[in-house]
Amino acid sequence: MMIMRRTCKEVAALLVAREDRDLPAIERMALRLHLAACTACPIFERQLLTMRNALQRWRGYTEE
């Protein structure tokens, strides 16, 4: 079951990688398990989502 255990550093890398590509099923499961047990990583995940949303809005911004 060690294959499913991830450190916060590994999970942060997976969260960033998830922005660019689909993760394999085993990595998605490990990510879900870690996020359910960790208090810090879900905060980092929300920060990434906030940045992604802000960048999408910025790309569509026009001064009219």
Protein Blocks (a to p, Z undefined) as FASTA:
>chain_A
ZZmpccfklmmmmmmmmmmpccdfklmmmmmmmmmmpmklmmmmmmmmmmmmmmmmmmmp
ccZZ
